């Protein structure tokens, strides 16, 4: 199997599917971007919760150490 035959064999399924057209490629790119945004939103939401919990814990320890309890 030559290089041009291998390239043809791998490009035919893409041309037959929706990725063969520019609109199909655009749709695939937009779906991929949407998935990245959804996953990023979840990760940022989790990060904000962890930061908020950390601030509360550190502030409580700071106040307790300032008052001499700890």
N, C-alpha and C positions, 0 to 999 in steps of 0.2 A: 504494500500500500504506500503510494508516494505521498509527499507532503500536500500536494494539491488535492489529491483524492481524500485525504484525511480532513482537510479544511472544508471540502465540499460536503463530506458526510456529517460534519458537526454543524454546518451552517444551514443545511436543509431543514432540520426540525425547527430551528428558530424562525426561518422564513415562513414555514407553514403555520406557525402559531401566532399568537397576538403580538409577540415581540418582534415580528418581522416588519411591522409598520412603525413609523415614527409616533403615531398616536398610541399604539400599544406600549412602546417604550416609555412614553410620557406617563401613561397610566401606571405602569410598573414602578416608575421612579416616584410618583406621587404616593402610591400605596406604601412603598418602602419608607418614604419620609414620614408618613402618618404613623407607621409603626415605631419609628424612632422617637417621634414626639410623644406618643402614648407611653412608651417605656420610660422616657426621660421625665415625664410628668410624675409617674409613680416613684421614680428614684428621688426626685427633688422633694416630693411630699414626705417621703420617709426621712430624707436628710433634714428637713426643717423640723420634724418631730424630734429627731435625735439631738439637734442643736438646742431646741427649746428645753428638752429634758436636762441636757448638760448645763445650761445656764441656770436653771432652777436649782439643781444639785450643788453647783459651785457657789451660787449666791447663798444657799442655806448653810453650807459649810463655812463660808466666809463670815456670815453673821454669827454663827455659833462660836467660831474661834475668836471673833472680836469681843463677844460677851464673856469669853472665858469658860464657856461650857465644855469645849473640847480642848 
